[in-house]
């Protein structure tokens, strides 16, 4: 006898084993100088303050952070025991070797050259 799949069975055609873009952390563990996701934007934390509440309430964290791409100031309020998303931030430093036809030639630490970065007009 052959078994037919019912309509509500799930099938997984693409399984991604890649690293996650974010990971959870308790809001009370976030520190100044660290990173977190605020309203979907990866940000660097510039200020953290924790306010204590009544005897049955939660301590609340107030976090001020700057978007790492636009430098826009964002704020987040959350109970200290709730999880927030922390982005996996990787910073790579390149050495500028040449500018040619509006493109930057960059050398990585291992000596490989990148030539696909177009320079801004202004």
N, C-alpha and C positions, 0 to 999 in steps of 0.2 A: 504494500500500500504506500502510495506517495503522499507526503504531507504538503498541503498547500498553505502558503502564508496568508494569514488573515489581513484584512485591510489596516488594522490598527497596530500591527507589529512594526517596530522600527528597523530600518536598515541603515548601516553606516558605510557609505561608499568612500568617504574621505576621512581618514583619521590623521590628525596633525600631531606629531610628537614634538613640535617645536616648543621653545620656552615661552612662557606667558609674558605678556607685556606689563602686567601688574601683579602684585601679591598683597594679601590683606595684612593689616597691622592694627592693633588696638589704638584708638585715637589718643589715649593717655601716654602712649609710648613715642609719639611723634616729637621730634626735637628741632629746635632752631638750626638752620643750616642743612636739614634733611630735605627730602622730596616727598610730595604726595599729589594725588589727582584731585583737583577741585573743579566740579561741574564739567568733567570730561577733559580738562586741560592739565598737563603735567606742570607742576609748580615747585619752586624752591621756597621753603618755609623761612619767613623773616621774623615772625613773632608767634609765640605760643603762650596763652594764659589759661589757667585752670581756675574756675570758680566753684567753690563748695556750695552745695544746696542744703536743704533741710534734712532732717534725720532719715526720711524715707526716700529722698530724691537721689539722683545721680550727680556726680561732679560733671560740670560741663567744660569742654575745651573750646576756646576761641582761637582760631588759627588765621593768621594773615600770611599770604603767600604771593609770590610773583610768578607769572607764567614764564617758563624758561625760554620761550620763543619770542613773545611780544613784550615781556616785562610788565604786563598789565597786572594790577593789584586785584587779588581775589580774596574773599573771606569765607570761612567755614565755621559753623557752630555744630558741635556734636557731643553727645554724652561720652565721657572718657572710656567707658567700657565697650562702646560700639566700634566696629571695624571700619577703617578707611582704606582706600586703595593706594598703594605705594608703587610708583612706576619704576621699572628697571631702567636706570639711566646709565648709559655708557658714553663716556667722554673720550674722544680721540683727538690727539693733537697732530697736525700736519705741518710740514715745512714748505713754505711757498718757494718754488724754484724758478718759476717764470710765468709771465703773462703774455699770451699770444692770441690774437684774433678774438679778444673778448673772453677767453677761457683761462682759468688758473691752472697751472701745472703744480700739483702738490705731491710731496714725497712723504710716505708713511715711515714709521720707525723701522720696518723691515726692508726698506729700500725700494719698494714698489712705488710706481708713479701713477697718480690719478690725473686725467686730463679732461674729465667730463663735467667739471663744475663751471658753469657760465657766470661771469661776473655781472653784478647789477649795473644798470645804465647809469645810475646816480651814485 
